[in-house]
Amino acid sequence: MKAIPQAVLGRSCSGAGNLRKYLGGDWAGIIARIQDGYLTDMGFSAILISQPAENIHVCMEDEEGTASYHGYWPRDFLRPNPYFGSMDTFRALLSTNA
């Protein structure tokens, strides 16, 4: 049996930030974790990432401007989420091997 972790990209970096928004996790960070062996050292051979489509930028009219950091409120299925990186970086993630 294999384990496949889910990487919620908006949360996949360390550091403080507004928990109602993206915290800086992106596709380049996941590529780095694959290449440095972090994921394979834990026995993972695949990952499930947040949806790559562009999401709504504000989902609540609160003073923090809460965002859809998890990736499940798509705004445009044909554009990448700009918080996660460019389409070229997404393609690089798809072709990255451990």
Secondary structure by P-SEA (a helix, b strand, c coil): cbbbbbccccccccccccccccccccaaaaaaaaaaccccccccccccccccccccccccccccccccccccccccccccccccccaaaaaaaaaccc
